[in-house]
Structure formats: C-alpha cells, structure tokens
C-alpha cells in the first residue's frame, strides 16, 4: 500500500520489529529514510537509535538509553562535538526528553532543540517526527510557538478502527 506526503508517494513500512504496522513508524520511517538516502555521503546524526533496527546504517546515532555498538550514549542536551552535521533526524524520540525522566522537566526539550541547532552545519537540515498527545507539555510548547520549525506538517491516522 502507498501513501502520499508532500506530493511524493511512499510505501507504508511494514516490519516485525516494533510491529510498525500498528504505529506511526509505518509512515515516519519511509519519510525519514528518504532524507537519509538524499544526504548519503554527508554528515548525518540520528537522535534515538531507530533506523538501525530496520536498515544497515553508516551515520552517527545518539541515544542516552540504548546501549549498542556504534551508538553514542549521551544526553541530547549535553551532546557537543566540534564537527557539524548536514542532516539531523529523529523519529518519535524527542518527545521523551525531560518527560520520561525523573524528575520530570517539561522545559528540557527546549534545551534539546537548541543544542541540536548548534550541532547543525551551515545550510543543514533537521527533520523530526513527533507524535502529538504523548507529551502534553511538548504539545503546549509547540502550540505556543516555543519549539520553532521552519516548516511543520501533520499526518492524521485515518482508519475505521480509530
């Protein structure tokens, strides 16, 4: 099956790991993977170890909690390298920053976005997917314009079951 996003046709992504047919990864992964392919050979950083579960990857991965070979185990707020990235991607990860931590810090996500902007090289791009409704404080920051994006797109699940 296919879906359209920004005048481009994508295949829904089906995979047993994480049962992608039952969640937002079904559409997030093909969209973000297209950016990864477009930036092949350039400096790419992924926030949250997602794509390596589905593809062979060669880009940098930053994930505070997941311990795996090649993954930089560091908090996104504290991450600091002298190099800059051409593309930074994150698939349903940043909504957990500060929200799933003890103590909870609803403003930490602002520091995460600010730090990611510092890691971006000239002319670089940040592509982020975020599920609305999971982190109500993040939703409020988005609505108030405190988390700023150059462009925002929204996808709505359309199903007889939802």
Z-matrix of the N, CA and C atoms (Angstrom, degrees):
N
C 1 1.445
C 2 1.522 1 109.70
N 3 1.327 2 114.45 1 154.77
C 4 1.453 3 121.26 2 -176.09
C 5 1.527 4 110.72 3 -122.93
N 6 1.353 5 114.81 4 155.86
C 7 1.458 6 120.70 5 170.48
C 8 1.524 7 108.13 6 -138.13
N 9 1.315 8 115.35 7 156.38
C 10 1.459 9 121.74 8 -179.83
C 11 1.512 10 109.89 9 -108.24
N 12 1.340 11 115.05 10 137.94
C 13 1.460 12 121.68 11 175.25
C 14 1.518 13 107.71 12 -146.65
N 15 1.312 14 116.56 13 122.59
C 16 1.458 15 122.35 14 179.27
C 17 1.532 16 111.91 15 54.53
N 18 1.303 17 115.72 16 47.75
C 19 1.469 18 123.42 17 177.56
C 20 1.529 19 113.14 18 61.84
N 21 1.305 20 116.37 19 26.75
C 22 1.459 21 121.12 20 178.17
C 23 1.529 22 108.17 21 -130.46
N 24 1.315 23 115.37 22 142.34
C 25 1.458 24 120.97 23 -178.38
C 26 1.526 25 109.95 24 -97.44
N 27 1.324 26 117.13 25 131.39
C 28 1.463 27 123.45 26 -179.12
C 29 1.527 28 109.73 27 -125.53
N 30 1.312 29 115.56 28 151.17
C 31 1.459 30 121.20 29 169.06
C 32 1.522 31 108.58 30 -84.10
N 33 1.316 32 116.55 31 136.23
C 34 1.460 33 118.83 32 170.18
C 35 1.518 34 107.85 33 -59.49
N 36 1.333 35 116.29 34 145.52
C 37 1.465 36 120.74 35 -176.97
C 38 1.525 37 109.63 36 -99.75
N 39 1.318 38 115.33 37 115.34
C 40 1.461 39 121.79 38 178.89
C 41 1.516 40 109.38 39 -110.26
N 42 1.331 41 116.89 40 127.61
C 43 1.460 42 120.91 41 177.76
C 44 1.526 43 107.92 42 -154.03
N 45 1.329 44 116.63 43 144.25
C 46 1.469 45 120.46 44 179.43
C 47 1.521 46 112.13 45 -66.40
N 48 1.354 47 116.62 46 -37.65
C 49 1.460 48 118.48 47 -179.32
C 50 1.527 49 108.51 48 -63.94
N 51 1.284 50 116.79 49 124.43
C 52 1.458 51 123.83 50 178.98
C 53 1.531 52 112.87 51 66.94
N 54 1.315 53 117.29 52 13.86
C 55 1.477 54 122.85 53 177.86
C 56 1.527 55 111.55 54 41.14
N 57 1.326 56 116.25 55 62.33
C 58 1.462 57 120.08 56 -173.78
C 59 1.524 58 113.54 57 -58.25
N 60 1.317 59 117.49 58 -23.70
C 61 1.473 60 118.89 59 -179.92
C 62 1.525 61 111.62 60 -68.73
N 63 1.329 62 118.11 61 -11.33
C 64 1.462 63 121.62 62 -177.96
C 65 1.529 64 113.31 63 -106.13
N 66 1.330 65 117.75 64 2.16
C 67 1.460 66 118.34 65 -176.66
C 68 1.524 67 111.68 66 -144.40
N 69 1.323 68 115.03 67 -178.39
C 70 1.463 69 121.54 68 -174.97
C 71 1.529 70 114.19 69 -65.71
N 72 1.314 71 117.60 70 -16.68
C 73 1.473 72 119.61 71 179.41
C 74 1.525 73 111.96 72 -62.55
N 75 1.306 74 116.30 73 -21.45
C 76 1.462 75 121.91 74 178.79
C 77 1.532 76 111.33 75 -56.80
N 78 1.332 77 117.32 76 -32.85
C 79 1.463 78 120.99 77 178.71
C 80 1.527 79 112.55 78 -108.65
N 81 1.321 80 117.46 79 -29.37
C 82 1.465 81 120.38 80 -178.96
C 83 1.528 82 111.87 81 -64.37
N 84 1.317 83 116.58 82 -47.04
C 85 1.466 84 120.63 83 -174.94
C 86 1.527 85 112.31 84 -60.94
N 87 1.329 86 120.77 85 -48.56
C 88 1.471 87 117.70 86 179.92
C 89 1.532 88 113.47 87 -62.51
N 90 1.321 89 117.40 88 -35.23
C 91 1.462 90 120.29 89 179.45
C 92 1.530 91 110.07 90 -66.91
N 93 1.326 92 117.17 91 -50.31
C 94 1.465 93 120.72 92 -177.91
C 95 1.530 94 110.64 93 -68.42
N 96 1.326 95 117.78 94 -37.43
C 97 1.467 96 121.00 95 179.85
C 98 1.532 97 110.77 96 -61.36
N 99 1.307 98 116.51 97 -33.22
C 100 1.470 99 120.50 98 177.20
C 101 1.535 100 110.64 99 -63.44
N 102 1.331 101 117.14 100 -39.96
C 103 1.473 102 120.64 101 175.99
C 104 1.533 103 110.30 102 -65.16
N 105 1.331 104 116.61 103 -42.18
C 106 1.476 105 120.04 104 179.47
C 107 1.527 106 109.66 105 -58.79
N 108 1.310 107 117.50 106 -45.04
C 109 1.471 108 121.06 107 179.73
C 110 1.527 109 110.89 108 -64.21
N 111 1.317 110 116.97 109 -39.48
C 112 1.465 111 121.58 110 179.99
C 113 1.532 112 111.68 111 -63.98
N 114 1.326 113 117.29 112 -33.94
C 115 1.468 114 122.50 113 -177.79
C 116 1.531 115 112.88 114 -97.74
N 117 1.321 116 117.62 115 12.61
C 118 1.464 117 121.99 116 179.85
C 119 1.529 118 109.85 117 -52.17
N 120 1.334 119 116.13 118 133.48
C 121 1.464 120 121.38 119 -179.59
C 122 1.520 121 113.08 120 90.44
N 123 1.328 122 117.09 121 -6.26
C 124 1.460 123 121.29 122 177.43
C 125 1.525 124 108.60 123 -106.76
N 126 1.328 125 116.45 124 174.24
C 127 1.465 126 121.19 125 -179.44
C 128 1.528 127 109.64 126 -79.51
N 129 1.346 128 114.94 127 117.31
C 130 1.464 129 121.83 128 -177.73
C 131 1.524 130 109.20 129 -123.59
N 132 1.325 131 116.12 130 137.15
C 133 1.457 132 123.14 131 175.29
C 134 1.519 133 108.31 132 -123.84
N 135 1.328 134 115.52 133 130.57
C 136 1.465 135 121.43 134 174.81
C 137 1.520 136 108.70 135 -109.42
N 138 1.316 137 116.73 136 129.13
C 139 1.466 138 122.43 137 176.57
C 140 1.518 139 106.85 138 -95.50
N 141 1.329 140 116.13 139 115.71
C 142 1.464 141 121.86 140 -174.45
C 143 1.516 142 109.28 141 92.20
N 144 1.302 143 116.51 142 128.69
C 145 1.468 144 121.42 143 -177.51
C 146 1.533 145 109.43 144 -83.09
N 147 1.318 146 115.98 145 86.26
C 148 1.462 147 121.17 146 -177.83
C 149 1.528 148 111.14 147 -110.28
N 150 1.317 149 116.78 148 -57.47
C 151 1.467 150 120.77 149 -170.21
C 152 1.521 151 114.14 150 -63.52
N 153 1.335 152 118.09 151 -27.95
C 154 1.471 153 119.49 152 -178.91
C 155 1.525 154 112.48 153 -66.29
N 156 1.322 155 117.46 154 -16.39
C 157 1.467 156 120.86 155 177.07
C 158 1.531 157 111.76 156 -76.94
N 159 1.336 158 116.42 157 -13.03
C 160 1.454 159 120.93 158 -175.19
C 161 1.528 160 114.38 159 -122.79
N 162 1.339 161 116.58 160 -24.26
C 163 1.463 162 121.53 161 -175.03
C 164 1.525 163 110.35 162 -138.46
N 165 1.325 164 116.45 163 161.79
C 166 1.462 165 121.22 164 167.41
C 167 1.520 166 106.10 165 -80.59
N 168 1.306 167 116.18 166 122.34
C 169 1.464 168 119.99 167 -176.97
C 170 1.520 169 110.18 168 -117.32
N 171 1.332 170 115.68 169 158.78
C 172 1.464 171 120.49 170 177.30
C 173 1.522 172 111.36 171 -128.64
N 174 1.334 173 117.61 172 5.60
C 175 1.460 174 120.38 173 -178.76
C 176 1.530 175 110.95 174 -92.46
N 177 1.335 176 115.64 175 168.77
C 178 1.465 177 122.09 176 177.96
C 179 1.530 178 109.74 177 -73.80
N 180 1.330 179 115.10 178 145.01
C 181 1.469 180 121.45 179 178.36
C 182 1.527 181 108.15 180 -129.48
N 183 1.324 182 115.75 181 130.70
C 184 1.455 183 123.11 182 177.83
C 185 1.522 184 108.03 183 -115.42
N 186 1.333 185 117.00 184 122.06
C 187 1.458 186 120.83 185 -179.86
C 188 1.520 187 108.32 186 -151.35
N 189 1.314 188 116.54 187 115.57
C 190 1.466 189 122.09 188 -176.46
C 191 1.523 190 112.66 189 -61.85
N 192 1.331 191 117.57 190 -35.21
C 193 1.452 192 120.42 191 -170.72
C 194 1.518 193 115.40 192 -105.52
N 195 1.309 194 118.41 193 -32.00
C 196 1.458 195 119.72 194 -175.13
C 197 1.522 196 110.31 195 -82.75
N 198 1.311 197 115.39 196 122.59
C 199 1.460 198 121.73 197 178.90
C 200 1.518 199 108.40 198 -98.07
N 201 1.322 200 115.75 199 112.07
C 202 1.463 201 121.35 200 179.78
C 203 1.518 202 108.37 201 -153.14
N 204 1.312 203 115.85 202 156.81
C 205 1.455 204 120.86 203 179.91
C 206 1.527 205 109.91 204 -60.34
N 207 1.319 206 115.87 205 131.59
C 208 1.452 207 121.07 206 178.34
C 209 1.517 208 114.77 207 84.28
N 210 1.317 209 118.35 208 -4.99
C 211 1.464 210 121.57 209 -179.87
C 212 1.527 211 109.07 210 -91.70
N 213 1.323 212 115.90 211 129.67
C 214 1.462 213 121.74 212 176.08
C 215 1.521 214 106.90 213 -80.56
N 216 1.329 215 116.87 214 111.29
C 217 1.473 216 121.62 215 -176.81
C 218 1.526 217 109.08 216 -89.69
N 219 1.299 218 114.92 217 85.35
C 220 1.455 219 121.00 218 -177.44
C 221 1.524 220 108.69 219 -149.05
N 222 1.314 221 116.91 220 151.44
C 223 1.451 222 122.10 221 177.38
C 224 1.535 223 109.29 222 -70.53
N 225 1.314 224 117.54 223 137.32
C 226 1.461 225 122.30 224 -178.62
C 227 1.532 226 111.52 225 -60.53
N 228 1.305 227 117.91 226 -28.11
C 229 1.461 228 121.79 227 179.84
C 230 1.529 229 111.13 228 -72.24
N 231 1.332 230 117.05 229 -32.09
C 232 1.459 231 121.67 230 -177.04
C 233 1.522 232 113.64 231 -95.81
N 234 1.323 233 117.70 232 -8.89
C 235 1.459 234 122.82 233 -175.96
C 236 1.521 235 110.11 234 -62.22
N 237 1.357 236 115.08 235 128.52
C 238 1.450 237 119.45 236 -178.65
C 239 1.518 238 109.14 237 -151.52
N 240 1.301 239 115.92 238 116.78
C 241 1.462 240 121.32 239 176.30
C 242 1.514 241 108.58 240 -127.05
N 243 1.319 242 116.22 241 155.94
C 244 1.455 243 119.55 242 177.40
C 245 1.530 244 111.04 243 -74.99
N 246 1.341 245 117.06 244 -23.53
C 247 1.464 246 119.80 245 179.81
C 248 1.520 247 110.71 246 -81.74
N 249 1.305 248 115.90 247 156.97
C 250 1.461 249 122.33 248 177.89
C 251 1.522 250 108.61 249 -114.99
N 252 1.314 251 115.90 250 152.66
C 253 1.460 252 122.12 251 -177.05
C 254 1.525 253 111.17 252 -105.18
N 255 1.332 254 114.82 253 145.82
C 256 1.456 255 121.71 254 175.77
C 257 1.527 256 110.89 255 -82.24
N 258 1.334 257 115.38 256 -31.30
C 259 1.458 258 121.44 257 -179.09
C 260 1.522 259 108.98 258 -142.67
N 261 1.326 260 115.91 259 131.46
C 262 1.462 261 122.12 260 173.19
C 263 1.525 262 106.18 261 -122.01
N 264 1.336 263 116.39 262 127.91
C 265 1.462 264 120.87 263 179.62
C 266 1.527 265 110.06 264 -124.90
N 267 1.312 266 114.90 265 153.39
C 268 1.457 267 120.92 266 175.36
C 269 1.521 268 108.38 267 -151.70
N 270 1.329 269 115.33 268 126.41
C 271 1.464 270 121.42 269 -179.18
C 272 1.524 271 108.84 270 -110.05
N 273 1.329 272 115.86 271 109.44
C 274 1.471 273 121.81 272 177.59
C 275 1.523 274 112.64 273 41.34
N 276 1.328 275 116.06 274 56.87
C 277 1.462 276 121.64 275 -179.83
C 278 1.517 277 111.93 276 -129.30
N 279 1.310 278 117.67 277 -44.29
C 280 1.465 279 120.39 278 -171.63
C 281 1.527 280 113.48 279 -65.31
N 282 1.322 281 118.18 280 -20.96
C 283 1.469 282 120.15 281 178.00
C 284 1.535 283 112.06 282 -66.29
N 285 1.334 284 117.11 283 -15.16
C 286 1.468 285 121.53 284 179.14
C 287 1.531 286 112.42 285 -85.18
N 288 1.344 287 116.82 286 -19.30
C 289 1.472 288 121.21 287 -175.99
C 290 1.524 289 109.53 288 -63.04
N 291 1.323 290 115.69 289 121.28
C 292 1.460 291 122.00 290 -179.92
C 293 1.520 292 113.85 291 78.29
N 294 1.312 293 117.92 292 -25.81
C 295 1.464 294 122.18 293 -175.89
C 296 1.518 295 111.84 294 -82.91
N 297 1.333 296 116.19 295 -42.98
C 298 1.468 297 121.11 296 -178.59
C 299 1.522 298 111.69 297 -95.37
N 300 1.310 299 116.70 298 25.53
C 301 1.461 300 121.72 299 -177.73
C 302 1.514 301 109.65 300 -114.21
N 303 1.313 302 115.00 301 157.79
C 304 1.451 303 120.59 302 179.05
C 305 1.523 304 108.49 303 -122.07
N 306 1.302 305 120.95 304 114.01
C 307 1.463 306 126.20 305 4.12
C 308 1.530 307 110.83 306 -77.64
N 309 1.310 308 115.43 307 154.29
C 310 1.466 309 121.90 308 179.04
C 311 1.530 310 108.90 309 -69.68
N 312 1.332 311 115.35 310 137.49
C 313 1.466 312 121.56 311 178.58
C 314 1.526 313 107.91 312 -133.84
N 315 1.320 314 116.44 313 95.93
C 316 1.467 315 121.32 314 -174.15
C 317 1.523 316 113.06 315 -68.35
N 318 1.339 317 118.25 316 -15.12
C 319 1.461 318 121.51 317 -180.00
C 320 1.534 319 112.62 318 -93.43
N 321 1.310 320 117.67 319 -8.48
C 322 1.465 321 121.04 320 -177.04
C 323 1.524 322 112.36 321 -62.51
N 324 1.314 323 117.51 322 -30.54
C 325 1.457 324 120.60 323 179.69
C 326 1.531 325 110.72 324 -61.91
N 327 1.338 326 117.64 325 -31.41
C 328 1.463 327 120.89 326 176.80
C 329 1.526 328 110.62 327 -63.99
N 330 1.329 329 116.56 328 -41.95
C 331 1.467 330 120.89 329 177.34
C 332 1.525 331 110.93 330 -65.63
N 333 1.328 332 116.98 331 -35.37
C 334 1.462 333 120.81 332 178.52
C 335 1.530 334 110.50 333 -63.39
N 336 1.321 335 117.39 334 -47.66
C 337 1.462 336 120.46 335 179.06
C 338 1.526 337 111.24 336 -64.11
N 339 1.313 338 116.92 337 -39.70
C 340 1.467 339 120.04 338 178.95
C 341 1.529 340 110.02 339 -62.83
N 342 1.315 341 117.42 340 -42.17
C 343 1.459 342 120.59 341 179.74
C 344 1.531 343 111.25 342 -66.22
N 345 1.319 344 117.04 343 -40.10
C 346 1.465 345 119.89 344 179.00
C 347 1.526 346 111.04 345 -62.24
N 348 1.319 347 117.16 346 -37.91
C 349 1.463 348 120.30 347 177.37
C 350 1.536 349 110.11 348 -62.14
N 351 1.340 350 116.86 349 -34.95
C 352 1.469 351 121.42 350 178.62
C 353 1.531 352 111.40 351 -69.41
N 354 1.323 353 116.94 352 -25.85
C 355 1.473 354 122.33 353 -179.48
C 356 1.528 355 112.60 354 -85.15
N 357 1.317 356 116.64 355 -6.20
C 358 1.458 357 121.77 356 -175.79
C 359 1.522 358 110.64 357 -89.91
N 360 1.322 359 115.40 358 132.22
C 361 1.457 360 120.77 359 177.60
C 362 1.516 361 111.27 360 -77.76
N 363 1.338 362 116.48 361 170.53
C 364 1.469 363 120.73 362 178.15
C 365 1.526 364 110.99 363 -58.03
N 366 1.314 365 116.47 364 131.69
C 367 1.458 366 121.36 365 179.87
C 368 1.514 367 114.02 366 74.86
N 369 1.333 368 116.98 367 6.06
C 370 1.456 369 121.35 368 -178.68
C 371 1.512 370 112.34 369 -74.84
N 372 1.327 371 114.66 370 171.28
C 373 1.462 372 120.99 371 -175.23
C 374 1.526 373 109.60 372 -135.27
N 375 1.321 374 115.19 373 141.63
C 376 1.468 375 122.27 374 173.04
C 377 1.525 376 107.18 375 -114.15
N 378 1.332 377 116.48 376 126.43
C 379 1.462 378 122.58 377 178.34
C 380 1.527 379 107.01 378 -120.73
N 381 1.327 380 115.84 379 119.51
C 382 1.459 381 121.89 380 -173.90
C 383 1.521 382 109.33 381 -129.62
N 384 1.332 383 116.67 382 136.89
C 385 1.459 384 120.44 383 168.85
C 386 1.522 385 107.46 384 -112.66
N 387 1.320 386 115.31 385 138.14
C 388 1.463 387 121.89 386 -177.87
C 389 1.526 388 108.91 387 -138.82
N 390 1.322 389 118.32 388 126.44
C 391 1.470 390 118.88 389 174.84
C 392 1.530 391 110.36 390 -80.93
N 393 1.287 392 116.41 391 122.93
C 394 1.464 393 120.11 392 177.31
C 395 1.525 394 108.89 393 -75.36
N 396 1.327 395 115.06 394 145.32
C 397 1.456 396 120.24 395 178.00
C 398 1.513 397 114.37 396 99.13
N 399 1.329 398 118.16 397 -13.09
C 400 1.470 399 120.40 398 179.21
C 401 1.531 400 110.36 399 -83.12
N 402 1.325 401 115.97 400 -50.00
C 403 1.463 402 122.55 401 -178.31
C 404 1.526 403 106.88 402 -113.75
N 405 1.321 404 116.58 403 97.64
C 406 1.461 405 120.54 404 -173.99
C 407 1.530 406 112.23 405 -65.09
N 408 1.322 407 117.40 406 -29.36
C 409 1.464 408 120.61 407 177.11
C 410 1.527 409 110.59 408 -69.26
N 411 1.334 410 118.10 409 -40.12
C 412 1.454 411 121.76 410 176.21
C 413 1.529 412 109.41 411 -64.55
N 414 1.327 413 116.76 412 -42.88
C 415 1.467 414 120.87 413 177.89
C 416 1.531 415 110.28 414 -55.65
N 417 1.334 416 115.89 415 -42.82
C 418 1.466 417 120.99 416 -179.95
C 419 1.535 418 110.48 417 -65.42
N 420 1.335 419 117.21 418 -41.73
C 421 1.471 420 120.79 419 178.32
C 422 1.531 421 111.12 420 -63.09
N 423 1.324 422 116.88 421 -38.48
C 424 1.466 423 121.02 422 176.40
C 425 1.526 424 110.38 423 -64.60
N 426 1.324 425 116.39 424 -46.40
C 427 1.462 426 121.62 425 -178.59
C 428 1.527 427 111.57 426 -62.66
N 429 1.332 428 116.45 427 -36.82
C 430 1.469 429 121.33 428 179.88
C 431 1.526 430 112.52 429 -80.49
N 432 1.340 431 117.48 430 -4.88
C 433 1.461 432 120.90 431 -179.73
C 434 1.517 433 114.41 432 77.70
N 435 1.320 434 117.18 433 15.41
C 436 1.473 435 120.61 434 179.98
C 437 1.526 436 111.85 435 -80.02
N 438 1.323 437 116.96 436 -25.66
C 439 1.465 438 121.48 437 168.68
C 440 1.517 439 104.35 438 -100.87
N 441 1.319 440 115.21 439 112.43
C 442 1.465 441 120.18 440 -171.92
C 443 1.526 442 111.61 441 -102.59
N 444 1.312 443 115.19 442 137.27
C 445 1.455 444 123.36 443 173.83
C 446 1.520 445 108.21 444 -129.09
N 447 1.318 446 116.30 445 148.82
C 448 1.459 447 120.35 446 174.69
C 449 1.521 448 109.56 447 -68.02
N 450 1.335 449 115.78 448 -41.76
C 451 1.464 450 121.91 449 178.04
C 452 1.517 451 108.34 450 -134.66
N 453 1.333 452 115.99 451 145.11
C 454 1.464 453 121.87 452 175.50
C 455 1.522 454 108.05 453 -129.97
N 456 1.321 455 115.08 454 138.09
C 457 1.452 456 121.56 455 175.92
C 458 1.517 457 107.43 456 -131.70
N 459 1.306 458 116.40 457 147.12
C 460 1.454 459 121.12 458 -179.25
C 461 1.521 460 109.12 459 -126.84
N 462 1.308 461 115.00 460 137.71
C 463 1.457 462 121.40 461 174.40
C 464 1.526 463 107.35 462 -115.39
N 465 1.302 464 115.85 463 139.26
C 466 1.455 465 120.73 464 178.88
C 467 1.511 466 108.32 465 -119.32
N 468 1.332 467 115.94 466 129.56
C 469 1.455 468 120.72 467 177.30
C 470 1.522 469 108.84 468 -66.91
N 471 1.308 470 115.22 469 128.00
C 472 1.452 471 121.39 470 179.02
C 473 1.524 472 107.14 471 -119.23
N 474 1.321 473 115.93 472 112.21
C 475 1.445 474 120.31 473 -176.14
C 476 1.515 475 109.08 474 -157.20
N 477 1.307 476 115.87 475 151.71
C 478 1.455 477 120.52 476 176.22
C 479 1.519 478 111.17 477 -68.43
N 480 1.359 479 116.41 478 -20.36
C 481 1.453 480 121.00 479 -177.35
C 482 1.518 481 113.00 480 -88.83
N 483 1.310 482 118.58 481 -14.33
C 484 1.473 483 120.89 482 -174.55
C 485 1.514 484 111.16 483 -114.67
